[in-house]
Protein backbone atom coordinates (compact mmCIF):
# COMPACT_ATOMS: atom_id res chain seq x y z
CA UNK A 1 0.00 0.00 0.00
CA UNK A 2 1.21 3.47 -0.83
CA UNK A 3 2.01 5.60 2.21
CA UNK A 4 0.05 8.76 2.97
CA UNK A 5 3.02 11.04 2.18
CA UNK A 6 3.33 9.35 -1.22
CA UNK A 7 -0.42 9.66 -1.87
CA UNK A 8 -0.35 13.36 -1.05
CA UNK A 9 2.67 13.91 -3.30
CA UNK A 10 1.11 11.87 -6.13
CA UNK A 11 -2.19 13.78 -5.88
CA UNK A 12 -0.37 17.13 -5.90
CA UNK A 13 1.80 16.24 -8.89
CA UNK A 14 -1.11 14.80 -10.89
CA UNK A 15 -3.00 18.05 -10.23
CA UNK A 16 0.04 19.98 -11.55
CA UNK A 17 0.38 21.92 -8.30
CA UNK A 18 3.58 23.02 -6.63
CA UNK A 19 3.95 22.61 -2.89
CA UNK A 20 3.63 26.38 -2.59
CA UNK A 21 0.37 26.46 -4.60
CA UNK A 22 -1.19 23.52 -2.75
CA UNK A 23 -0.24 25.13 0.55
CA UNK A 24 -1.83 28.41 -0.55
CA UNK A 25 -5.05 26.65 -1.57
CA UNK A 26 -5.22 24.66 1.67
CA UNK A 27 -4.31 27.68 3.79
CA UNK A 28 -0.93 26.51 5.11
CA UNK A 29 2.73 27.28 4.49
CA UNK A 30 4.71 25.38 1.85
CA UNK A 31 6.73 23.86 4.68
CA UNK A 32 3.57 22.09 5.94
CA UNK A 33 3.09 20.47 2.54
CA UNK A 34 6.76 19.44 2.60
CA UNK A 35 6.21 17.85 6.02
CA UNK A 36 3.09 16.01 4.81
CA UNK A 37 5.02 14.58 1.86
CA UNK A 38 7.95 13.45 3.99
CA UNK A 39 8.01 9.91 5.40
CA UNK A 40 9.30 11.30 8.69
CA UNK A 41 7.06 14.36 8.58
CA UNK A 42 3.75 15.24 10.14
CA UNK A 43 0.30 14.17 8.99
CA UNK A 44 -2.33 16.70 7.95
CA UNK A 45 -5.45 16.92 10.07
CA UNK A 46 -8.79 15.76 8.68
CA UNK A 47 -9.81 19.25 7.54
CA UNK A 48 -6.56 19.66 5.63
CA UNK A 49 -6.89 16.16 4.12
CA UNK A 50 -10.38 17.03 2.89
CA UNK A 51 -9.09 20.27 1.39
CA UNK A 52 -6.16 18.46 -0.29
CA UNK A 53 -8.58 15.93 -1.79
CA UNK A 54 -10.81 18.73 -3.06
CA UNK A 55 -7.98 20.78 -4.54
CA UNK A 56 -6.30 17.81 -6.23
CA UNK A 57 -9.48 16.04 -7.38
CA UNK A 58 -8.81 12.75 -5.59
CA UNK A 59 -11.15 10.70 -3.40
CA UNK A 60 -10.89 11.51 0.29
CA UNK A 61 -10.97 7.84 1.35
CA UNK A 62 -8.05 6.99 -0.94
CA UNK A 63 -6.04 9.97 0.27
CA UNK A 64 -6.69 9.21 3.94
CA UNK A 65 -6.46 5.41 3.92
CA UNK A 66 -5.17 4.21 0.57
CA UNK A 67 -8.41 2.26 0.00
CA UNK A 68 -10.75 2.68 -2.94
CA UNK A 69 -10.16 4.46 -6.21
CA UNK A 70 -7.82 7.43 -6.25
CA UNK A 71 -10.10 9.37 -8.59
CA UNK A 72 -13.91 9.45 -8.57
CA UNK A 73 -15.79 7.94 -11.49
CA UNK A 74 -16.82 10.42 -14.15
CA UNK A 75 -20.03 12.12 -13.07
CA UNK A 76 -19.89 10.75 -9.53
CA UNK A 77 -20.39 14.21 -8.01
CA UNK A 78 -22.59 15.77 -10.70
CA UNK A 79 -25.84 15.31 -8.80
CA UNK A 80 -26.34 17.10 -5.52
CA UNK A 81 -28.37 15.68 -2.66
CA UNK A 82 -32.09 16.15 -3.28
CA UNK A 83 -34.16 16.51 -0.11
CA UNK A 84 -37.27 15.20 -1.85
CA UNK A 85 -35.54 11.82 -2.27
CA UNK A 86 -36.06 11.14 1.43
CA UNK A 87 -39.25 10.17 3.20
CA UNK A 88 -41.39 12.96 4.56
CA UNK A 89 -43.30 11.12 7.26
CA UNK A 90 -43.79 7.78 9.04
CA UNK A 91 -46.27 6.48 6.44
CA UNK A 92 -43.80 6.99 3.58
CA UNK A 93 -41.14 5.33 5.69
CA UNK A 94 -43.34 2.25 6.19
CA UNK A 95 -44.11 2.02 2.46
CA UNK A 96 -40.43 2.33 1.58
CA UNK A 97 -39.43 -0.32 4.12
CA UNK A 98 -42.06 -2.72 2.75
CA UNK A 99 -41.08 -2.00 -0.84
CA UNK A 100 -37.43 -2.83 -0.09
CA UNK A 101 -38.55 -6.33 0.94
CA UNK A 102 -40.40 -6.94 -2.35
CA UNK A 103 -39.23 -8.69 -5.48
CA UNK A 104 -38.50 -6.54 -8.54
CA UNK A 105 -41.75 -7.64 -10.20
CA UNK A 106 -43.85 -6.67 -7.16
CA UNK A 107 -42.08 -3.31 -6.98
CA UNK A 108 -43.01 -2.59 -10.61
CA UNK A 109 -46.63 -3.46 -9.89
CA UNK A 110 -46.69 -1.29 -6.77
CA UNK A 111 -45.27 1.69 -8.68
CA UNK A 112 -47.99 1.32 -11.34
CA UNK A 113 -50.70 1.20 -8.65
CA UNK A 114 -49.32 4.26 -6.87
CA UNK A 115 -49.09 6.19 -10.15
CA UNK A 116 -52.72 5.30 -10.96
CA UNK A 117 -53.90 6.38 -7.50
CA UNK A 118 -51.95 9.65 -7.71
CA UNK A 119 -53.91 10.83 -10.76
C-alpha positions in Angstrom: 0.0 0.0 0.0 1.2 3.5 -0.8 2.0 5.6 2.2 0.1 8.8 3.0 3.0 11.0 2.2 3.3 9.3 -1.2 -0.4 9.7 -1.9 -0.3 13.4 -1.1 2.7 13.9 -3.3 1.1 11.9 -6.1 -2.2 13.8 -5.9 -0.4 17.1 -5.9 1.8 16.2 -8.9 -1.1 14.8 -10.9 -3.0 18.0 -10.2 0.0 20.0 -11.5 0.4 21.9 -8.3 3.6 23.0 -6.6 4.0 22.6 -2.9 3.6 26.4 -2.6 0.4 26.5 -4.6 -1.2 23.5 -2.7 -0.2 25.1 0.6 -1.8 28.4 -0.6 -5.1 26.7 -1.6 -5.2 24.7 1.7 -4.3 27.7 3.8 -0.9 26.5 5.1 2.7 27.3 4.5 4.7 25.4 1.8 6.7 23.9 4.7 3.6 22.1 5.9 3.1 20.5 2.5 6.8 19.4 2.6 6.2 17.8 6.0 3.1 16.0 4.8 5.0 14.6 1.9 7.9 13.5 4.0 8.0 9.9 5.4 9.3 11.3 8.7 7.1 14.4 8.6 3.8 15.2 10.1 0.3 14.2 9.0 -2.3 16.7 7.9 -5.5 16.9 10.1 -8.8 15.8 8.7 -9.8 19.3 7.5 -6.6 19.7 5.6 -6.9 16.2 4.1 -10.4 17.0 2.9 -9.1 20.3 1.4 -6.2 18.5 -0.3 -8.6 15.9 -1.8 -10.8 18.7 -3.1 -8.0 20.8 -4.5 -6.3 17.8 -6.2 -9.5 16.0 -7.4 -8.8 12.8 -5.6 -11.1 10.7 -3.4 -10.9 11.5 0.3 -11.0 7.8 1.4 -8.1 7.0 -0.9 -6.0 10.0 0.3 -6.7 9.2 3.9 -6.5 5.4 3.9 -5.2 4.2 0.6 -8.4 2.3 0.0 -10.8 2.7 -2.9 -10.2 4.5 -6.2 -7.8 7.4 -6.2 -10.1 9.4 -8.6 -13.9 9.5 -8.6 -15.8 7.9 -11.5 -16.8 10.4 -14.2 -20.0 12.1 -13.1 -19.9 10.8 -9.5 -20.4 14.2 -8.0 -22.6 15.8 -10.7 -25.8 15.3 -8.8 -26.3 17.1 -5.5 -28.4 15.7 -2.7 -32.1 16.1 -3.3 -34.2 16.5 -0.1 -37.3 15.2 -1.8 -35.5 11.8 -2.3 -36.1 11.1 1.4 -39.3 10.2 3.2 -41.4 13.0 4.6 -43.3 11.1 7.3 -43.8 7.8 9.0 -46.3 6.5 6.4 -43.8 7.0 3.6 -41.1 5.3 5.7 -43.3 2.2 6.2 -44.1 2.0 2.5 -40.4 2.3 1.6 -39.4 -0.3 4.1 -42.1 -2.7 2.8 -41.1 -2.0 -0.8 -37.4 -2.8 -0.1 -38.5 -6.3 0.9 -40.4 -6.9 -2.4 -39.2 -8.7 -5.5 -38.5 -6.5 -8.5 -41.8 -7.6 -10.2 -43.8 -6.7 -7.2 -42.1 -3.3 -7.0 -43.0 -2.6 -10.6 -46.6 -3.5 -9.9 -46.7 -1.3 -6.8 -45.3 1.7 -8.7 -48.0 1.3 -11.3 -50.7 1.2 -8.7 -49.3 4.3 -6.9 -49.1 6.2 -10.1 -52.7 5.3 -11.0 -53.9 6.4 -7.5 -52.0 9.6 -7.7 -53.9 10.8 -10.8 
